[in-house]
Amino acid sequence: MSELTALMITVLGWGGAIVSLGTYLMVTSQRLATNSVRYQALNVVGAGALGVSALANGALPSAVVNIIWIGIGVVAVLTMKRGVIAARLAAEARRRRRLAGEARARLTAGRDRLVHRVREDAAAPLARRAGALRGRPLQPGSSRPAGRNEARRRTRATSHLA
């Protein structure tokens, strides 16, 4: 192994150590939550750098522990990701149920307005007819107002005589 490669691996190892110690410091000072993705990601990066350095230097026990540490971090991130996805899906389902309820309410209100309008329209012609017939004279011998048919009969009778 060349000197440059050895130096790069040593720098990588020290970087991993700094990241791991910095992560631990942030957790103990409560600047970083242990159940956050950032914490797990920093642990994976630090363990990865330390693992590569340990493996290159022949420190197999340290390399194996860091590989296990990486696995634990990756599983934790995937579990958190799954939880985030489940929470987003649940929120989307709640939003869709709310929108469906609002749509049902709008449809019900529209149907109620339509039924009310149809009932009013059904009653309106009777009221119009009653109002229109009020001013007409009564038919002879009846209590009903004289209608259109009376006028037609008179017109036919007079046109026939002419």
C-alpha positions as CSV (number, residue, x, y, z in Angstrom):
1,M,0.0,0.0,0.0
2,S,1.4,3.4,-0.9
3,E,2.1,6.1,1.5
4,L,-0.6,8.3,0.0
5,T,-3.2,5.6,0.3
6,A,-2.2,4.9,3.9
7,L,-2.4,8.6,4.7
8,M,-5.9,8.9,3.1
9,I,-7.1,5.9,5.1
10,T,-5.7,7.3,8.3
11,V,-7.4,10.7,7.6
12,L,-10.7,8.8,6.8
13,G,-10.4,7.0,10.1
14,W,-9.8,10.2,12.0
15,G,-12.8,11.8,10.2
16,G,-15.0,8.8,11.2
17,A,-13.8,9.2,14.8
18,I,-14.5,12.9,14.9
19,V,-18.0,12.3,13.4
20,S,-18.8,9.5,15.9
21,L,-17.5,11.6,18.9
22,G,-19.3,14.7,17.6
23,T,-22.6,12.8,17.3
24,Y,-22.2,11.4,20.8
25,L,-21.5,14.9,22.1
26,M,-24.6,16.3,20.4
27,V,-26.7,13.5,21.9
28,T,-25.4,14.0,25.4
29,S,-25.9,17.8,25.2
30,Q,-29.5,17.2,23.9
31,R,-28.8,19.0,20.6
32,L,-29.6,15.9,18.7
33,A,-32.4,13.4,19.3
34,T,-31.5,9.7,19.3
35,N,-34.7,8.8,17.4
36,S,-33.8,11.2,14.5
37,V,-32.6,10.2,11.0
38,R,-29.8,12.7,11.3
39,Y,-28.4,10.8,14.4
40,Q,-28.6,7.5,12.6
41,A,-27.0,8.9,9.4
42,L,-24.1,10.4,11.4
43,N,-23.6,7.1,13.2
44,V,-23.5,5.2,9.8
45,V,-21.0,7.7,8.3
46,G,-18.7,7.6,11.3
47,A,-18.9,3.8,11.6
48,G,-18.3,3.4,7.9
49,A,-15.2,5.6,8.0
50,L,-13.8,3.9,11.1
51,G,-14.6,0.4,9.6
52,V,-12.7,1.1,6.4
53,S,-9.7,2.4,8.4
54,A,-9.8,-0.6,10.8
55,L,-10.1,-3.1,7.9
56,A,-7.2,-1.5,6.0
57,N,-5.0,-1.5,9.1
58,G,-5.8,-5.2,9.9
59,A,-7.9,-4.5,13.0
60,L,-10.6,-7.0,12.3
61,P,-12.5,-6.9,15.6
62,S,-12.9,-3.1,15.2
63,A,-13.9,-3.5,11.6
64,V,-16.5,-6.1,12.3
65,V,-18.0,-4.0,15.2
66,N,-18.2,-1.0,12.9
67,I,-19.8,-3.1,10.1
68,I,-22.4,-4.3,12.6
69,W,-22.8,-0.7,13.8
70,I,-23.5,0.3,10.1
71,G,-26.1,-2.4,9.8
72,I,-27.9,-1.3,13.0
73,G,-27.9,2.3,11.7
74,V,-29.2,1.3,8.2
75,V,-32.0,-0.8,9.8
76,A,-32.9,2.1,12.1
77,V,-33.1,4.6,9.2
78,L,-35.2,2.2,7.1
79,T,-37.6,1.6,10.1
80,M,-37.9,5.4,10.6
81,K,-38.5,5.8,6.9
82,R,-41.2,3.2,7.0
83,G,-42.8,5.0,9.9
84,V,-42.7,8.3,8.1
85,I,-44.3,6.7,5.0
86,A,-47.0,5.1,7.2
87,A,-47.7,8.5,8.8
88,R,-47.9,10.2,5.5
89,L,-50.3,7.5,4.1
90,A,-52.5,7.8,7.2
91,A,-52.6,11.6,6.8
92,E,-53.5,11.3,3.2
93,A,-56.2,8.8,4.0
94,R,-57.6,11.2,6.6
95,R,-57.5,14.0,4.1
96,R,-59.3,12.0,1.5
97,R,-62.0,10.9,4.0
98,R,-62.5,14.5,5.0
99,L,-62.8,15.6,1.4
100,A,-65.2,12.8,0.7
101,G,-67.3,13.9,3.6
102,E,-67.3,17.5,2.4
103,A,-68.3,16.3,-1.1
104,R,-71.2,14.2,0.4
105,A,-72.3,17.2,2.4
106,R,-72.3,19.4,-0.7
107,L,-74.2,16.8,-2.7
108,T,-76.8,16.4,0.1
109,A,-77.2,20.2,0.3
110,G,-77.6,20.5,-3.4
111,R,-80.1,17.7,-3.5
112,D,-82.1,19.3,-0.6
113,R,-82.1,22.6,-2.5
114,L,-83.3,20.9,-5.7
115,V,-86.0,19.0,-3.8
116,H,-87.2,22.3,-2.2
117,R,-87.1,24.1,-5.6
118,V,-89.1,21.3,-7.3
119,R,-91.7,21.4,-4.5
120,E,-92.0,25.2,-4.8
121,D,-92.2,24.9,-8.6
122,A,-94.9,22.2,-8.3
123,A,-97.0,24.5,-6.0
124,A,-96.3,27.7,-8.1
125,P,-98.5,26.9,-11.1
126,L,-101.5,26.4,-8.8
127,A,-100.9,29.7,-7.1
128,R,-100.4,31.4,-10.5
129,R,-103.6,29.9,-11.9
130,A,-105.5,30.8,-8.8
131,G,-104.2,34.4,-8.9
132,A,-104.8,34.7,-12.7
133,L,-108.4,33.3,-12.4
134,R,-109.4,35.5,-9.5
135,G,-110.2,38.5,-11.7
136,R,-112.3,36.6,-14.3
137,P,-116.1,36.5,-14.2
138,L,-117.8,33.3,-13.1
139,Q,-119.2,30.9,-15.6
140,P,-122.9,31.0,-15.9
141,G,-124.5,28.8,-13.3
142,S,-121.1,27.8,-11.7
143,S,-118.7,28.9,-9.0
144,R,-115.8,28.4,-11.4
145,P,-114.2,31.4,-13.2
146,A,-114.7,31.6,-16.9
147,G,-111.7,30.2,-18.7
148,R,-110.2,30.1,-22.1
149,N,-112.6,27.5,-23.4
150,E,-115.5,29.9,-22.9
151,A,-113.9,32.5,-25.0
152,R,-113.2,29.9,-27.8
153,R,-116.8,28.7,-27.8
154,R,-118.1,32.3,-28.2
155,T,-115.6,33.0,-31.0
156,R,-116.7,29.8,-32.9
157,A,-120.3,30.5,-32.4
158,T,-120.1,34.1,-33.7
159,S,-117.8,33.1,-36.7
160,H,-120.3,30.4,-37.7
161,L,-123.2,32.9,-37.8
162,A,-121.4,35.4,-40.1
